[in-house]
């Protein structure tokens, strides 16, 4: 049973890594979550999951900054400022980034 759980977890982990390589981050996160169901304390999988969450957070922040910059270029400094304030208000803290789930 233990060997089966570890084997199953590793299969999901490897699928997750392939999804990360393709920038399919939601699919990668799903695979890492499935791997953690079999081996919930596996540090390799926990760390891979954390990295995906960090990448997702960075991507979301970059998209929102780009939108704010476009608003500023269009002369709408108020909308740009509001967007930057939203980014800071929703900025993930360490507990969100480092949680296992």
PyMOL commands that set and color helices and strands:
alter all, ss='L'
color gray80, all
select helices_A, chain A and resi 2-21+25-38+43-73+77-89+94-98
alter helices_A, ss='H'
color red, helices_A
deselect
rebuild
show_as cartoon
